[in-house]
Amino acid sequence: MSTETLEKDQAVVAVKEPSEALLSKRRKKVVSDPLVDDNPITIQVLGICSALAVTIKMEPTLTMAIAVVFVIVFSNVIVSLIRNFIPNRIRIIVQLAIIAFLVTFVSEVLKAYYYDMFKVLGAYVGLIITNCIVMGRLEAYAMANKPYDSILDGLGSGFGYAWIILVVAFFRELLGSGSLFDFKIFEAIGWSSFPTNGLMVDSIGAFMILGILIWIQRHKTGYVESH
Amino acid sequence: MQQSNTYIILFSIGLTIVIGGLLSVTSVVLKPLQDRQVELDTKRSILGAVMDVSSIKDPDQVLKVYSERINSYVVDYEGNRLITNAKGDSIVAEKVNVSKNSKLPAEERQYPVFQAMDNGNVDAYIFPMYGQGLWDWIAGFIALDGDLNTIKGVSFSHKTETPGLGARITDAEVQNRYIGKKIYSSSGNLESVEMIKGEKGLPLDDHHIDGLSGATMTGNGVNAMLLKYLRSYENFMSKVKSESGSGVAAI
């Protein structure tokens, strides 16, 4: 909750200085914070479900990452645009309806243009609705900030999510299937007997890589969860 | 004012209309493209049972090869050709919903048959199948040689079998194990082909293939599906055999 009030204060400041640069220091921070210091997955530990489910291979992971960035950015900007009209008592339902609309849209487009990807991702595209990152940003940021700032915030959180799942998928596909984007990397370098690790194909592999990522990051930033 | 019930109700109605309208438009606009993708996917799977389609990337090329190679029709449980349904509409083999049909009693189902043609001769008969894996549905196609006994190829798909275990039924390496196996015993009984428990890599007879280590339940699902559908097509197969045996062309 403290971050929410802080962000509201920042918004007030922004209103007082209408000539703020398009990419001022504060705005850069809005984008860069969720990439590392306040990463939705490794620090806030949100969106773990999909981070485990779709990261077996790089290609579906990339599709998922693009879909999530799209949904976060657009739901952020839509909610921010109508934030002064949304009745407070039903704001969660309104946010949910907007997210659900965007997710259904993404799912329909995938089905029409990338049917193979649609089959692989299946239910997980629909489950973006339940990805806590999206709703978390709407409630904590877009409801209280102007559209342009909300776009930046959405980009930051979206890419913060995207790069983590791409890193997880990189190791899972490399070690679990011996390939990257379905290109058999070990056969290409002449090591065709590379022992693939079945654990990496399982969700357990994702947990392990995610755990190691969180460990490395917290070791670097010195972040400790307060109780 | 913004907190009044009237405002909330009006806002909700407005939001519903806008979002519902946008989604309807999306759905209508994308429907033809989606139908084409589904059609392409089905035809790819059918062709996949008799040839390697992964090398054909161009969708139009897939459709062209399909129309050249595949002759399709629908038969009933007795093996008779079905031209129209109860309402008088013509039945298209590619449009038959195999999963819905699998829930009907065997006698009432529609059975699509896809004939792969080669210079006017029947190269292969392809039958669709549908069954239960460990977690959810599995489906597939089995292609039989013109003798309706030797398996020419299979292609399986699944919804949520475990990657690395049950999901291996989609691997070419596993599907290739079926090639050359026989569905009839030498005495003419329908035996089907069974995936054994365990993965030993030992040579097996004509009616068994090596199993999937750690995925016996999925293997059982595949076995049950194969047996069920081969039995369902048995009447059709004996009919074709007797007709060709008596010198009358199968078609």
Chai-1 contact restraints between the chains, C-beta under 6 A:
chainA,res_idxA,chainB,res_idxB,connection_type,confidence,min_distance_angstrom,max_distance_angstrom,comment,restraint_id
A,I56,B,P163,contact,1.0,0.0,6.0,A-B,restraint_1
A,P87,B,Q2,contact,1.0,0.0,6.0,A-B,restraint_2
A,P87,B,I8,contact,1.0,0.0,6.0,A-B,restraint_3
A,P87,B,F11,contact,1.0,0.0,6.0,A-B,restraint_4
A,I90,B,I8,contact,1.0,0.0,6.0,A-B,restraint_5
A,A97,B,L15,contact,1.0,0.0,6.0,A-B,restraint_6
A,A97,B,I19,contact,1.0,0.0,6.0,A-B,restraint_7
A,F101,B,I19,contact,1.0,0.0,6.0,A-B,restraint_8
A,T104,B,L23,contact,1.0,0.0,6.0,A-B,restraint_9
A,F105,B,T26,contact,1.0,0.0,6.0,A-B,restraint_10
A,E108,B,T26,contact,1.0,0.0,6.0,A-B,restraint_11
A,E108,B,L30,contact,1.0,0.0,6.0,A-B,restraint_12
A,K111,B,Q34,contact,1.0,0.0,6.0,A-B,restraint_13
A,A112,B,L30,contact,1.0,0.0,6.0,A-B,restraint_14
A,A112,B,L33,contact,1.0,0.0,6.0,A-B,restraint_15
A,A112,B,Q34,contact,1.0,0.0,6.0,A-B,restraint_16
A,Y115,B,Q37,contact,1.0,0.0,6.0,A-B,restraint_17
A,Y115,B,D41,contact,1.0,0.0,6.0,A-B,restraint_18
A,G198,B,G164,contact,1.0,0.0,6.0,A-B,restraint_19
A,V201,B,P163,contact,1.0,0.0,6.0,A-B,restraint_20
A,V201,B,G164,contact,1.0,0.0,6.0,A-B,restraint_21
